[in-house]
Amino acid sequence: MKKWLLLVILPLIIVLPLSACNQQKTEKIKLAEVTHSIFYAPLYVAMAEGFFEEEGLDVELTTTWGGDKTMTALLSDGADIALVGSETSIYVHAQGSSDSVINFAQLTQTDGTFLVSREKIDNFEWGQLKDSTFLGQRKGGMPQMVGEFVLKQHDIDPKTDLELIQNIDFANIPSAFASGTGDFVQLFEPTASIFEKEGTGHIVASFGTESGKVPYTTFMSKESFLKENESSARKFTAAIYKAQQWVQEKSSAEIAKSIAPQFEDTELELIETVVERYKEQGSFATDPILDVNEWDNLQNIMDEAGELPTRIDHDTLVNTTYAEEVVEK
């Protein structure tokens, strides 16, 4: 009888501690994204493919709809990490914040907007925007700054060479164009592709291709959070890098299928079209490192638009430690 009990109990004594050791403690991360977009595909891949779970993280995602609201959530501890344009960290720093917002992992590396023409143009040239009505994005936002930067690169003064409309809310720009306002409009996906499919407009150029690499959307946290939660930040960055590698290796169809649950009202075929467009122009960062050249390009664009409060060194608001560690690992 005693021998029988030993045979039953002994394996349990050995296995239970081992299983307890293998159970990784899960850390909860509150993540606020500035908008919900196919442009952020690698983030949703990290969630769908279990890369956060592999790192022992439980990521709670909230869409905060706008840069100001996203930054408010971060600064008030409503979020641990924010996914938003890097320009917002510059604005916060310029206001004299005692707890700077630090960019630690890059997600997208180009602008995500496209130039859509009302009429079909077979051989588009930027000069065709002169004397036209251009429906642009909100003043002070990154899309608007990139838009003006690209226009000036093509010798178009947005103030004198065309009629620039910027007094329409972001959410209402597509409907304004669809109802007849403007000859050209600057649009994000999937709206640009939807308009092209419907015949409402025609994609003639990419602002992302024209403006070069820029830290368009990055993960950032307060400096105090990163100091107290270095392990969490490193794990988060590792999960994002896994997703970035996965996106580079997989087809647009596979990526679309992975992130489709995030966009239940969007046809799978359309998601694939948008992913392919962004992949082709290199919008998805291939690693989370935000380098000096990208940071300088961002500030050049802001300066050209008259929106740069002061130049800030890369080392002041960018921490590449975690990104470099996970890439070299």
N, C-alpha and C positions, 0 to 999 in steps of 0.2 A: 504493500500500500504506500509506504513511504517513498519507495523508489518510483512508483507511478506518479506521485505528487511532484517529486523532483523533476521528472521528465516534462511535466506540464508547466511548472513554475519557472524553471531555469531559463528556458528560451524567452519568457516574458521579462525576466529580470535583465536579460542582455539586450533585447530588442527595444524595450520602452525608453531607456536612456538615449539609445542611438537615434530613435525617431524624434525624440525631443530636441536633440542636437541639430537634426536636419530641418526642423521647423524654423524658418527664418522670420524674425520679427518684422512685421509690416509697419512701415512709416506712412502716415497720411500727409499728402501734399495738396494744398488748395491752390489750384491754377486758374487764373483769370485770362481769357483770351479776348482781344479787342473786337473781334468779329468771328463769325463761324464761316469758314471759307475752304474750298478745295485747294486754295493756295497754301494752306497749312497741312497738306496731305501727310508729310512725315510724322507730324504729331499724332494724327489719328491712326496711322500705321503702328506707332509705338503702343497705342492703347489696344488696338485690335489684335496685334500679333503677340501680345503678352510681354513686351520688352520691359515695361515698368514693373510688372509682377516679378519678372526674373531678377530685378534689382531690389526686390523687397519693398516696392512703393505702391501705395494705393492713391492714385491721382484722381482728385475730384475736380472736374472741369466745369467752369462757369463762363458763359459768354456775357461780357459786360457792355458790349455795344458802344464803342467810342474810346478814343485815347484818354480823354479827361476822366471818364468813369473808371477806366481800367487802372489808371494811376492812383485815383482816389482809393480804390479797393486795396491796392498794394500798400499805400502809405498808412492806411487806417487798420492794417492787419486783417483786412477781409480776404486777402490772398497772400500766400507765401511767395508765389512766383507769378509774374505777369508776362504774357506774350503780346508784345506791342512794338511799335516802331522805336528805334533807338533815339530818335530825335526827342522823345518825351523825357528821357533821362537827362538830356542836355538842358531842357527847359526847367526841370526840377532843380538841377544843380545851380543854374543861373539865379534861381529864386532864393538861394542861400540855405538850402536844406541842410540840417545837421546830420542827417542820415542819408547819404547819397544812394541813388539807385544805380546798381552795377549790372552791366550787361555781361552775362557769363556763358551764353550759348546761342549761336546763331541758327535760325531755322530757314529763312529765305534770304537770297543774296541779290535779287534784282527787284525792280518795281514790278507790280503785278497787273498793271493796267494796259489797255490797248486803245489805239485810235480807231474809232468807228466812223465811217462816212455814211451820210444818208444815201448818196448815189453810188452806184458801183463804179469803181475806178480801176482800170486795167493796169495802168502804169503810173502808180502813185509817186508823187514827189512832194516833199514837205512844203515847197513853195506854193503849192495849191491851197494852203491854208490862209494865205494872205488875202485880205478883204472878205474873209468868210466870217461866219458866226460860230464861235467855238464854245461849246458847253463844257466847262472845266469842273474841277473838283473844289472842295471847300478850301478857302484861303487859310494858309498856315499849316495845312495837313501835308503829309509826305507826298501823296499822289499829285497835289497841285504844284508843289515845289519841283518835283521831278518833271511834270508837264512843262512848266515854264523853262526849266533848265534845258530840256530837249529842244523846245522851240527856239531858244536863243542860240543853241548850237547850230541850228539851221538858218541863222540870220533872220529870225522872225521875232520882232518885238511884240510881246503879248499885250502891251498897253496901246500900241499905235498901229500895228499892222493888221489887226483883226479885232472883232468885237468879242471880248472875253466875258462870259457869263459865269459868275461865281456866287450868286445869291440864292441858290437852290440847295436845299438840304440833301445830304448824301443819298438818303433813301428814295428821294423823289427825282433824282437825275434821270434814271432810265425812263420813267413815265413822261417826264418833260420832253425828252428827245422823241419818244414814240408819238407824242401828241403834236409834234411839229416844230419844237424849239431847237434851233441850231442846225448848221450844216455838218458839223463834226462834233463828236462827244468822246470824252475819256471815260472808259468803262472797265470794271473788273469782270472777271469770269465768275459764274457762267453766263452772265447777262450778255456779254459781247457775242458769245457763240449762239445764244438763243435768238438774239436779234438777227444774226446772219442767217440762221436756219429759217426764221420767219420772213426774211426779206425786209425787215425794218431798217437794217443797216448792214454795213459791210466792213469787216476788219481789214484795215489797210496798212497798219504799222503797230509795232510794239514799243511802248515806252521803256520797258525793261531791257530790251535789246539795245536801244539807243543810249540809255543813261549809264550803262556799265554796272559793275558790281558795287553794291551798297548794302549795309546791314538793315534791310527793309523791315524785317520782323525778327526780334530776338527775345530770348528768355532773360528776364532780369529780376533781381530781388534787391531788397534793402541791404546795405552793407552789413548792418547788425545781424540780419538773418543769416547771411552767408558765413559770418564769423562763428555763429552759434550752431550752424547746421551744415558744416563743410561736407560731412559724409552724405547727407541727403542730396546736396547740390551735385556732388560727384556722381552719385547713383543716377540722378535725374539726367545728367549730361550723358552718361554711358548709355542709357536707354534711348535717348534721342539719336546718338551716333549709330546705334544698332539699326534704328529705323531709317536713318539716312543711307546707310549701306544697303539695306533691304530695298529701298526705293530705287537706288542706282542699278541694282542687279535684276529687278523684276520688270516685267512689261507694264505698259500703261493699263492694260486690261486687268492684270493681277492686282495692281495698286487700286484701281477703281473698285474692284470686287471687295478688297479689304476694307476700304473706307466707306462703302455704300451705306451701311447702317447709320452713318452720321448725316446722310442726306437722303432721307426717305422720300422726299417729294421731288427728287431729281432723277431722271432716267439714267440707268447705268451707262448707256451709250454716250450720253452727254458728259457724265463724270469722266469717262475714259478720254473723250475729246479734249477736255480741259486739262487733264493730267498730262496728256501727250504734248499739248501746247506749252505747258510750263516746263516739262522735261526738256523739250527741244531747245528752249532758250536758256536753259540752265538756271531757272529760278530757284529750284530746291538746292540749298547748300549741301555740299557733299560731305562736309564735316562741320562741327559746331564752333570752329575757331573763327572769331571775328578779328581780322588782321588790321594792321595800321593803314594800309592803302584804302580799304573799304571805309574805315572810320574817317579818313581824310576826305574821301569822295563825298560822303554824307555831309560833312561840314561845308564842302565847296558848294554843294547843291543848295543847302540852307542859306549860305552866304549870298549866293546869286539871287535867291528869292527875297533877300532882305529879312530873313527870319532867324538868323543865327545871333543869339544874344552875346555870345563870346566864344572864342575858340578854346577848346578843352583838350588837353593831351589824352591820347589813347589810354595810357596807364591809369588815368584818374577815374574813368568811368567804365573801363573794360577790364575784366579779369579772365584771362585765357587759361588759367592754371588747370581747371578741371577738364576743359576741352582738350588741351594738349596731353594731359595724362591719359585720357581714355583713347585718344587717337594713337598714342605711342604704345599702349598696352598690347 
